[in-house]
């Protein structure tokens, strides 16, 4: 018969023997023995969860284009805070170096208004200055920013002094005219009619030279190839886009095809790109229109009262209420 404390006594006796055995085996082995015991808890620090680095922006591999510059602007506004300050400096450099590339090209082609040039250069100057103020910018990035600032000054100082810079047909990619379908000018130019293109693809905020050139090629194709037209060339003599660029269209040795029948005789046609039924022309477009009218009226001695909107020659809403009002007040 067991004594009441026999179980506890036996357990205590067994534990003392295990302790003496472990002591003889040595400390390291004793620890191994204890670790092997299933009742001994083991504690360890958790592994840190790795934080994924933000992906490299897609625009880094894109070729230069206006679309790429738009992507960089959006990245700077909405995503740059997740990336290194050195990458932000690179974004500012690529954005503003691109602006200067397109500005220099447009300036050489005579395809940029003074207002557009000034806005682009001022924005670029601010961007290059941000890079110089960025302590994380590398020495190479600082050199590029300083070069960019110098280029801004050069572009402003070498801007063409002429009041009217006209982009020639070859520069926007005009097709050759079918002169057999055209009427030569008889007499001199005695009036000017102003239209809008009514298409919605043109950028109302100015857009790029490429966008406007593509729009003009589409209008020319429509005028020359559509079965209801089959004209010898695009119908207007000049076009002005929302950025203020002035384009040469049908050459002035030929009567236009823009006001209908006899209304085309001795009548220069100017088309403002875009749909102006619900919006006004941009200040840059109106400034260029004013300069072009002054130039044409001076060359051909056309009085101000002979400048008319298209709707004076037929039942049309062209060129829209705002531009019509501007023409009515033109002097």
ABEGO torsion letter per residue (X at the ends): XBBAAAAAAAAAAAAAAAAAAAAAAEAAAAAAAAAABAABBBBBBBBBBBBBBBBBBAAAABBBBAAAAAAAAAAAAAAAAABBAAAAAAAAAAAAAAAAAAAAAAAAAGABBAAAAAAAAAAAAAAAAAAAABAABBAAAAAAAAAAAAAAAAAAAABBABABBBBBAAAAGBBBBBAAABBBBBEBBABBBBBBAGBAABBAAGEBAAAAAAAAAAAAAAAAABAABGBABBABABBBBAAGBBBBBBBAABBBBAAEEAAABGBBBBBBBEBAAABBBBAAAAAAAAAAAAAAAAAAGBBAAABBBAAAAEBBAOAEAAAAAAAAABX
